[in-house]
């Protein structure tokens, strides 16, 4: 019985690590897809405060600058399949 409990406690952190790693890979991919042209850079930098609020409120508060940046990114990168939270996180690290 004790061996079974030890197995569960070992596999649970591994699953959590896998989910965390998966999220980091998705966010890293989204970050790499955010363009850095002159117009995009100004738009992304202007949206960073809104992105921080969006992430901190788990998507409850959306600012106009963040919405504009997300619309621009989705239009310029149509093959990018990232959700709003991933895009906001990518904007934060730019």
Secondary structure, DSSP 8 states (H G I E B T S, - for coil): -HHHHHHHHHHHHHHHHHHHHHHHHHHHHHHHHS--SHHHHHHHHHHHHHHHHHHHTTTS---HHHHHHHHHHHHH-TT----HHHHHHHHHT-
